[in-house]
Amino acid sequence: MHIRCLLLLALAGITLDAFSQELSPEGRVRADAHRFLVSEFITDRDVKITGKESGTTDQRILQELVVMRPKREFDSHCVIELPRGAERVAGMFRHLTLKGEGLLRIKSIRLLPFAADSHLHQSKQEDRFYRVQMPSMPIPERDLATASLEIHFEGTGTTRIDSIEFHSQGKLSMSFDDIPFRNLGAERPRKQVVHPGSSWVR
């Protein structure tokens, strides 16, 4: 009985230490952006969520998010401004997808202003489906510039864009994973260590 109590106290101590570890500055920004995504941005937007929430365990995965539905036709170069807030959540997803008709005419896409000097890497292109890899995005501060898609076409005819979507490829949990952003040991005071036979302090 005594050993069991000691084990329980030890486990409780580990749990308290985990909770007391502070999020890094970047972690706080990313946690805020994730909260914005799941609590505000996806509201009134079409999403595909798999998995389920059971008790204290949240196994839900945000698979797909319809960012906007332009339902517009284009015959040449165009710039489509994404809804405010898309710039903060885009980096959580793996791919950006367009659905519509005549998408084989798309020559290149840039994500302004975050990938203005490079074309997004195209991974699949069909007449009604076009997918590119999401570029590296900055830390999702609240004051990031609004994102826009700059699309260049080739050939003749028109292209209709019905929807612009973000896809996570099954990698985006509905609960924020804060472990990579924990300041381990931040809850304990720092101590200076003097090494024997040396004159420097670390």
NORUR-V901392 format. One record per pair of residues at least 12 apart in sequence whose C-alpha atoms are under 8 Angstrom apart, sorted by the first residue. I is the first residue (numbers start at 1). J is the second residue. Records with the same first field share a line. If there is no record, write none. Layout:
I = J ; J
This chain:
17 = 187
20 = 187
21 = 182 ; 183 ; 184 ; 185 ; 186 ; 187
22 = 182 ; 183 ; 184 ; 186 ; 187
23 = 178 ; 181 ; 182 ; 183
24 = 181 ; 182 ; 183
26 = 139 ; 181
27 = 178 ; 180 ; 181 ; 182
29 = 139 ; 140 ; 141
30 = 139 ; 140
31 = 176 ; 178
33 = 88 ; 89 ; 140 ; 141 ; 142
34 = 89 ; 176
35 = 176
37 = 89
38 = 174
41 = 85
42 = 65
45 = 65 ; 66 ; 67
46 = 65 ; 66
47 = 62 ; 63 ; 64 ; 65 ; 66
48 = 62 ; 63 ; 64 ; 65
49 = 61 ; 62 ; 63 ; 64
50 = 62 ; 63
58 = 174 ; 175
59 = 173 ; 174
60 = 173 ; 174 ; 175
61 = 170 ; 171 ; 172 ; 173 ; 174
62 = 168 ; 170 ; 171 ; 172 ; 173 ; 174
63 = 167 ; 168 ; 169 ; 170 ; 171 ; 172
64 = 165 ; 166 ; 167 ; 168
65 = 165 ; 166 ; 167
66 = 163 ; 164 ; 165 ; 166
67 = 82 ; 83 ; 86 ; 163 ; 164 ; 165 ; 166
68 = 82 ; 83 ; 163 ; 164 ; 165
69 = 161 ; 162 ; 163 ; 164
70 = 161 ; 162 ; 163 ; 164
71 = 100 ; 160 ; 161 ; 162 ; 163
72 = 160 ; 161 ; 162
73 = 158 ; 159 ; 160 ; 161
74 = 158 ; 159 ; 160
75 = 153 ; 156 ; 157 ; 158 ; 159
76 = 152 ; 153 ; 154 ; 158
77 = 150 ; 151 ; 152 ; 153
78 = 150 ; 151 ; 152
79 = 148 ; 149 ; 150 ; 151
80 = 148 ; 149 ; 150
81 = 146 ; 147 ; 148 ; 149
82 = 146 ; 147 ; 148 ; 149
83 = 146 ; 147
84 = 146 ; 147
85 = 146
86 = 146 ; 147
87 = 140 ; 144 ; 145 ; 146 ; 147
88 = 140 ; 141 ; 142 ; 144
89 = 140
90 = 134 ; 137 ; 166
91 = 134 ; 135 ; 136 ; 137 ; 138 ; 140
92 = 168 ; 172
93 = 134 ; 166 ; 167 ; 168 ; 169 ; 171 ; 172
94 = 133 ; 134 ; 166 ; 167 ; 168 ; 169
95 = 131 ; 132 ; 133 ; 134 ; 166 ; 167 ; 168 ; 169
96 = 131 ; 132 ; 133 ; 134 ; 164 ; 165 ; 166 ; 167
97 = 129 ; 130 ; 131 ; 132 ; 164 ; 165 ; 166 ; 167
98 = 129 ; 130 ; 131 ; 161 ; 162 ; 163 ; 164 ; 165
99 = 128 ; 129 ; 130 ; 161 ; 162 ; 163 ; 164
100 = 127 ; 128 ; 129 ; 159 ; 160 ; 161 ; 162 ; 163
101 = 127 ; 128 ; 129 ; 159 ; 160 ; 161 ; 162
102 = 127 ; 128 ; 158 ; 159 ; 160
103 = 125 ; 126 ; 127 ; 128 ; 129 ; 130 ; 159 ; 160 ; 161
104 = 125 ; 126 ; 127 ; 128 ; 130
105 = 153 ; 154 ; 155 ; 159
106 = 151 ; 152 ; 153 ; 154
107 = 151 ; 152 ; 153 ; 154
108 = 120 ; 151 ; 152 ; 153
109 = 149 ; 150 ; 151 ; 152
110 = 149 ; 150 ; 151
111 = 147 ; 148 ; 149 ; 150
112 = 147 ; 148 ; 149 ; 150
113 = 145 ; 147 ; 148
114 = 137 ; 138 ; 147
115 = 135
120 = 132 ; 133 ; 134 ; 135
121 = 133
